[in-house]
Amino acid sequence: MIKILLLIDYSSDYDRRLLRGLVRYSEEKGPWMFYRLPFYFIEMYGMEGVLSWARKWNPDAIIGKLESNTIDLQKELNVPVVLLNFHWRSTKYSNLTGDYHEEGRIAAGFFKEKFFSDYAFFGLSDVVWSEERREGFEQEVRNSGGNFYCFTTPAVDDEMRAGVARWLEELPKPIALFCCDDERALFVSETCKMLNIAIPNEISLLGVDNDELMCAISDPPISSIPLLVEEGGYAMAELLERQIVGEDCTAFNLKVMPGEIIERRSTDRYNILDENILKVVRYINDKYTSSDLDTTRLLQLVPLSRRNLETKFKRTMGVSIYSYILERRCDRLAQLLTSTRMDLADAAIEAGFSSYSNLSRIFKERKGLTPSEYRRKFSK
């Protein structure tokens, strides 16, 4: 039986989802035996303590977050080690990492579609996943001609709140604010509440990880970029077993892929000045899964003629009403394909498509892949 030593933070939603992926692989391919060394053990006894304990238990592999690389566990124990990118990315161990630059670009693209011109990032300094999310976000913002503001700090706690509060107050409004994760987004939400800064009207707030409890605690609930962590844990287990049995001892860098943004009320704001178009956009965002949504229904909302509505909508949003509805439906379908096991026909109906014909072409025009290709790619 394969024995795996885990050095992870079990209070973290990310780590629990990762563990579910490992357990699923163990149930299907194992069984594996897991030993959960408490995360505080490293802080109390250091890497020397971890090494001493591991020699007694004699694991076949180690998966975890390491505070330092002062001791080479892989060399000392002669077992493969997978590093979760807690602070840094290893050059000697295997890494379970993420496409952090892409996550930043996704965030910028999401806000760009809401017509913001001012963008901000809040995160941790000297932490690989935060820094690379900032880099991807900033690069995309600057490429599109937006204004970029940034606040990073080694730690986010009540001692830092006064400085963060000053920064939030000085930011231009309205602004699109991307945080390095949901925990930092919740910190911003709490601080804005203390300052009477309105979310989303003054600050549109987006996090990463889609920690549902943390997002729901906030008022308003926080929108977030979900990560396909369980799938990443399962894929990591496959690669790790190859190392353990000697089939392939090459260190790997496995990326956990992002999914489609889960929108909640913290980003329910468009930088749209025309009140009629704003009303139509909000209605579409609420009702786009209704198969009978069309221009005739939208005309009942605003005192505009069909031609006037279509012209103003195209000028403001850059696409026709029909195309915008299709974009929202494709976004929803993409989310269902990567976060559920629904078959394609049922997912299409759930996303608002009344007809299955031409679905593959419509989806590929907007996502670059057919629905089947999209599911295969982002479920790995």
Buried (B, 14 or more C-beta within 10 A) or exposed (E): EBBBBBBBBEEBBBBBBBBBBBBBBBEEEBEBBBEEBEBEBBEEBBBEBBBEBBEEEEBBBBBBBBBEBEBEBBEEBEBBBBBBBBBBBBEEBBBBBBBBBBBBBBBBBBBBBBBBBBBBBBBBEEBBBBBBBBBBBBBBBEEBEBEBBEBBBEEBEEEBBEEBBEBBEEBEEBBBBBBBBBBBBBBBBBBBEEBEBBBBEBBBBBBBBBBBEBBEBBEBBBBBBBBBBBBBBBBBBEBBBBBBEEEEEEBBEBBBBBBBBBBBBBBBBBBBEBEBBBBBBBBBBEBBBEEEBEBEEBBEEBEBEEEEBBEBBBEBBEBEBEBBBBBBBBBBBBBBBBBEEBEBEEBBBBBBBEEEEEBBEBBBEBBEBBBEBBBEBBBE
